Amino acid sequence: AVQLVESGGELVRPGGSLRLSCAASGYTYSSYCVAWFRQAPGKERELVADISASGSTAYTYSVRGRFTISRDNAKNTLYLQMNSLQPEDTAMYYCAANTRSDSVCLFPNFWGQGTQVTVSS
């Protein structure tokens, strides 16, 4: 069975950094698109960043220049390096995979349980 397990979320001060990780198993991780989504209280879930099987990346406008998505296919692990964190980045962050596409992550078919990121002084 496909499993996605996130880690790395915690409370951080504004301006701080965090790195989220997502360990994938149960499928050929290197062949498919993977992504990070987030959902803040009272808001819809949004796509934060994705990375295709070939390594092409895309980011939502609000995180460009601050967040970096990367993947280690040897370790079946997805990362999200988050710098210059702001209170508006507070959300539950979810790892997601689309095993139907190597390049399109907008409609994933597998999700992790999430890891909470809270940015507050």
Sequence and secondary structure as in RCSB ss.txt:
>XXXX:A:sequence
AVQLVESGGELVRPGGSLRLSCAASGYTYSSYCVAWFRQAPGKERELVADISASGSTAYTYSVRGRFTISRDNAK
NTLYLQMNSLQPEDTAMYYCAANTRSDSVCLFPNFWGQGTQVTVSS
>XXXX:A:secstr
  EEEEE   EE TT  EEEEEEEESS GGGSEEEEEEE TTS  EEEEEE TT  EEE GGGTTTEEEEEETTT
TEEEEEE S  GGG EEEEEEEETT SS  SS SEE   EEEEE  
